[in-house]
Amino acid sequence: MAYSPRYRTTAHSFSSYFPPGVKWLLIVNIGLFILYFLAVRSGLGALFQHFALVPAAVVELLAVWQLVTYLFLHDPVGFGHILGNMFMLWMFGTDLERAWGTKRFLQYYFLCGIGAGLCVVAGNALAGTMNTRTIGCSGAIYGLLLAYGMLWPDRVILFNFLFPIKAKYFVMIMGAIAFLSSFGSSDSGVSHIAHLGGMIFGYLFLKRGRLEGGFWMAMERRYQDWKLQRAKARFRRYLHKHGPPDRNRHVN
């Protein structure tokens, strides 16, 4: 997946490409992945197992911290898990943080991640598989996906870097896959219930904000303010490069 440059504009600064919330989530996730990776290869991987999400531990031992810590662990066997999640975090999270601000963005991210964890606990309780371990921030990422599709439904992204598709349709497809897959076998090693849970909690949060009023409007206002500031910055750069316009020159 990628953005089509025809449909996305960006400010030309490092902070624009990596706003603080997204930047620190990337740093922490990648840093912990490296530590986990090295620990597994040195025989110390069991130290990290206490921070994975285990439904039995949450329910019976009240290890509620696992609902947060599991978001920062990724499969140490390969690089696909961490690379996929971090790319989607950057791709969808950057514009959301610009529009919402860092505080609101992080609140939403962790709400979706924790909500996804609660769905994992409930789903495994119903299935009688309370000792499974779940790691990764995919539930939170799917929440970001949903918000992106609701805020910019007609923005075009490139699915698998090849196929242009509107964000709203992409979200619908991903949601349908998560929903249908949640009824299938759990042998795939992918927690589809976490993906679905992240989207559900994200939708409920955004729906509540719209019903109460203010949040959705504030979200749009922040985005419009950001576009205005970007236009002003471009105008200042133009003046710096070309100088002020010649007031004695007339153009018909």
C-alpha positions as CSV (number, residue, x, y, z in Angstrom):
1,M,0.0,0.0,0.0
2,A,1.1,3.5,-0.6
3,Y,-0.3,7.0,-1.3
4,S,-0.6,8.2,-4.8
5,P,1.4,11.5,-5.0
6,R,-1.4,12.9,-7.2
7,Y,-3.7,12.9,-4.2
8,R,-1.5,13.7,-1.2
9,T,0.4,16.8,-0.4
10,T,3.0,17.2,2.3
11,A,4.9,20.0,4.0
12,H,8.6,19.8,3.4
13,S,10.0,19.3,6.9
14,F,11.0,16.3,9.0
15,S,8.4,17.1,11.6
16,S,5.8,17.0,8.9
17,Y,6.7,13.5,7.8
18,F,7.2,12.3,11.4
19,P,5.0,14.2,13.9
20,P,6.0,13.5,17.5
21,G,3.3,10.9,18.4
22,V,4.1,8.8,15.3
23,K,7.8,9.3,15.7
24,W,8.0,8.1,19.3
25,L,5.7,5.1,18.6
26,L,8.0,4.1,15.8
27,I,11.1,4.5,18.0
28,V,9.7,2.6,20.9
29,N,8.3,-0.2,18.8
30,I,11.5,-0.7,16.7
31,G,13.7,-0.4,19.8
32,L,11.8,-3.0,21.7
33,F,11.7,-5.3,18.6
34,I,15.5,-5.1,18.4
35,L,15.8,-6.0,22.2
36,Y,13.3,-8.9,21.8
37,F,15.1,-10.1,18.7
38,L,18.5,-10.2,20.5
39,A,17.0,-11.7,23.6
40,V,15.4,-14.6,21.7
41,R,18.8,-15.4,20.0
42,S,20.6,-15.3,23.4
43,G,18.1,-17.6,25.1
44,L,16.4,-14.8,27.1
45,G,13.2,-14.4,25.1
46,A,11.1,-15.8,28.0
47,L,11.7,-12.4,29.8
48,F,9.4,-10.8,27.2
49,Q,6.6,-13.4,27.5
50,H,5.2,-11.7,30.6
51,F,4.3,-8.6,28.4
52,A,2.4,-10.5,25.7
53,L,-1.4,-10.6,26.0
54,V,-2.5,-13.8,27.6
55,P,-6.3,-13.9,28.4
56,A,-5.9,-16.3,31.3
57,A,-3.3,-13.9,32.9
58,V,-5.6,-10.9,32.4
59,V,-8.7,-12.6,33.8
60,E,-7.2,-14.8,36.6
61,L,-4.1,-12.9,37.6
62,L,-5.4,-9.4,36.8
63,A,-2.4,-8.7,34.6
64,V,-4.2,-5.8,33.0
65,W,-0.9,-4.1,32.0
66,Q,-0.7,-6.7,29.2
67,L,-3.6,-4.9,27.4
68,V,-1.0,-2.1,26.8
69,T,2.4,-3.9,26.7
70,Y,1.4,-6.4,24.0
71,L,1.1,-3.4,21.6
72,F,4.8,-2.9,21.7
73,L,5.9,-6.5,21.0
74,H,6.3,-8.0,17.5
75,D,7.2,-11.4,16.2
76,P,11.0,-11.7,16.7
77,V,11.3,-14.6,14.2
78,G,11.1,-12.3,11.1
79,F,10.8,-8.7,10.1
80,G,7.5,-8.8,8.2
81,H,5.4,-8.2,11.2
82,I,7.2,-5.2,12.5
83,L,7.8,-3.6,9.1
84,G,4.2,-4.0,8.0
85,N,2.8,-2.5,11.2
86,M,5.3,0.4,11.3
87,F,4.7,1.3,7.7
88,M,1.0,1.5,8.2
89,L,1.4,3.4,11.4
90,W,3.4,6.0,9.5
91,M,1.3,6.0,6.4
92,F,-2.1,6.5,8.1
93,G,-1.0,7.9,11.5
94,T,0.9,10.9,10.1
95,D,-2.1,12.7,8.6
96,L,-4.3,11.8,11.5
97,E,-1.9,13.3,14.0
98,R,-1.7,16.4,11.9
99,A,-5.4,16.8,11.9
100,W,-6.1,15.8,15.5
101,G,-3.0,16.9,17.4
102,T,-0.7,14.6,19.2
103,K,-2.7,14.2,22.4
104,R,-5.9,13.2,20.7
105,F,-4.1,10.9,18.2
106,L,-2.4,9.0,21.0
107,Q,-5.6,8.7,23.0
108,Y,-7.3,7.2,20.0
109,Y,-4.4,4.9,19.2
110,F,-4.3,3.4,22.6
111,L,-8.1,3.2,22.9
112,C,-8.2,1.1,19.8
113,G,-5.3,-1.0,20.9
114,I,-6.7,-1.7,24.4
115,G,-10.1,-2.3,22.9
116,A,-8.7,-4.8,20.5
117,G,-7.0,-6.5,23.5
118,L,-10.3,-6.7,25.3
119,C,-11.9,-8.3,22.2
120,V,-9.0,-10.9,22.1
121,V,-9.7,-11.8,25.8
122,A,-13.4,-12.1,25.2
123,G,-13.0,-14.1,22.0
124,N,-10.5,-16.5,23.5
125,A,-12.8,-16.9,26.6
126,L,-15.7,-17.9,24.4
127,A,-13.4,-20.3,22.4
128,G,-11.9,-21.8,25.5
129,T,-8.3,-20.9,24.5
130,M,-7.3,-18.7,27.4
131,N,-3.6,-19.5,27.2
132,T,-2.9,-18.1,23.7
133,R,-0.4,-15.3,23.4
134,T,-1.1,-12.2,21.3
135,I,1.5,-9.6,20.4
136,G,1.6,-6.6,18.0
137,C,-0.2,-3.3,17.4
138,S,-2.3,-4.4,14.5
139,G,-5.6,-3.7,16.4
140,A,-4.5,-0.1,16.9
141,I,-3.4,0.2,13.3
142,Y,-6.8,-1.0,12.1
143,G,-8.4,1.7,14.2
144,L,-6.2,4.2,12.5
145,L,-7.3,2.7,9.2
146,L,-10.9,3.2,10.0
147,A,-10.4,6.8,11.1
148,Y,-8.5,7.6,8.0
149,G,-11.3,6.2,5.8
150,M,-13.9,8.2,7.7
151,L,-12.0,11.5,7.6
152,W,-10.8,11.3,4.0
153,P,-13.1,8.8,2.3
154,D,-12.3,9.8,-1.2
155,R,-8.6,10.1,-0.9
156,V,-6.9,7.6,-3.2
157,I,-4.2,5.2,-2.0
158,L,-2.3,2.6,-3.9
159,F,-3.1,-0.9,-2.7
160,N,0.0,-3.0,-2.8
161,F,1.7,-0.1,-4.5
162,L,-0.2,-0.9,-7.7
163,F,-3.9,-0.6,-7.6
164,P,-5.5,2.8,-6.9
165,I,-8.5,2.6,-4.6
166,K,-10.4,5.1,-2.5
167,A,-9.7,5.0,1.2
168,K,-13.4,4.3,2.1
169,Y,-13.4,1.2,-0.1
170,F,-10.1,0.0,1.2
171,V,-11.4,0.2,4.8
172,M,-14.5,-1.7,3.9
173,I,-12.5,-4.4,2.3
174,M,-10.1,-4.7,5.2
175,G,-13.0,-4.7,7.7
176,A,-14.8,-7.4,5.8
177,I,-11.7,-9.6,5.7
178,A,-11.2,-9.2,9.4
179,F,-14.9,-9.9,10.1
180,L,-15.0,-13.1,8.0
181,S,-11.6,-14.3,9.1
182,S,-12.6,-14.0,12.7
183,F,-15.0,-16.9,12.2
184,G,-12.3,-19.1,10.7
185,S,-9.5,-21.2,12.2
186,S,-7.1,-19.6,14.6
187,D,-4.2,-21.7,13.2
188,S,-3.1,-18.9,10.9
189,G,-1.2,-17.2,13.7
190,V,-3.0,-13.9,12.9
191,S,-5.4,-12.4,15.5
192,H,-8.3,-11.3,13.2
193,I,-10.4,-10.6,16.3
194,A,-7.9,-8.0,17.3
195,H,-8.1,-6.3,13.9
196,L,-11.9,-6.3,14.0
197,G,-11.9,-5.1,17.7
198,G,-9.6,-2.2,16.9
199,M,-12.0,-1.0,14.1
200,I,-15.1,-1.5,16.3
201,F,-13.7,0.5,19.2
202,G,-12.4,3.2,16.8
203,Y,-15.9,3.5,15.2
204,L,-17.6,3.7,18.6
205,F,-15.2,6.5,19.7
206,L,-15.7,8.5,16.5
207,K,-19.4,7.9,16.5
208,R,-19.7,9.1,20.0
209,G,-17.7,12.2,19.1
210,R,-20.0,13.0,16.2
211,L,-23.2,12.5,18.3
212,E,-21.9,14.8,21.1
213,G,-20.7,17.4,18.6
214,G,-17.5,19.3,18.7
215,F,-14.9,16.5,18.2
216,W,-15.6,15.9,14.5
217,M,-15.7,19.7,13.8
218,A,-12.6,20.2,15.8
219,M,-10.9,17.5,13.8
220,E,-11.8,19.2,10.6
221,R,-10.8,22.6,12.0
222,R,-7.4,21.3,13.0
223,Y,-6.9,20.0,9.5
224,Q,-7.9,23.3,7.8
225,D,-5.6,25.2,10.2
226,W,-2.8,22.9,9.2
227,K,-3.5,23.5,5.5
228,L,-3.5,27.3,6.1
229,Q,-0.2,27.2,7.9
230,R,1.3,25.2,5.1
231,A,0.1,27.7,2.5
232,K,1.6,30.6,4.6
233,A,4.9,28.7,4.8
234,R,5.0,28.2,1.1
235,F,4.2,31.9,0.5
236,R,7.1,32.9,2.8
237,R,9.5,30.5,1.0
238,Y,8.3,32.1,-2.3
239,L,9.0,35.6,-1.0
240,H,12.4,34.5,0.3
241,K,13.3,33.1,-3.1
242,H,11.8,35.6,-5.5
243,G,11.4,38.7,-3.4
244,P,8.2,40.8,-3.0
245,P,6.2,41.5,-6.2
246,D,7.0,44.6,-8.2
247,R,4.2,47.0,-7.4
248,N,5.0,49.2,-10.5
249,R,4.5,46.3,-12.9
250,H,1.0,45.8,-14.4
251,V,-0.2,42.7,-16.1
252,N,-3.3,42.6,-18.3
